Amino acid sequence: MTPFVQVMKQSGSTFGYDGSTLANNVLLRKEAQLQGISSVKVWACNSVCYDPKYVTQGGSAVNGTYAELFNLPT
């Protein structure tokens, strides 16, 4: 994720979205935290981030993430 996060940091991105797997989302957010990205105002991801494991694995790096839900969870 390092090259992606570097581009986000260099361009001053204000929106971050990862629509892939839970593991990739966690890696993206942890790398962004390591690189000190502060310009992103909205971090979002698909419904995989609704999984409780997202918070367990991501810790403080994933706080404040918006998870888009196309249907209500059961």
Secondary structure, DSSP 8 states (H G I E B T S, - for coil): -HHHHHHHHHHT-SEEEE-S-HHHHHHHHHHHHHHT-----EEEE-GGGGSHHHHHHHGGGGTT-EE--SS---
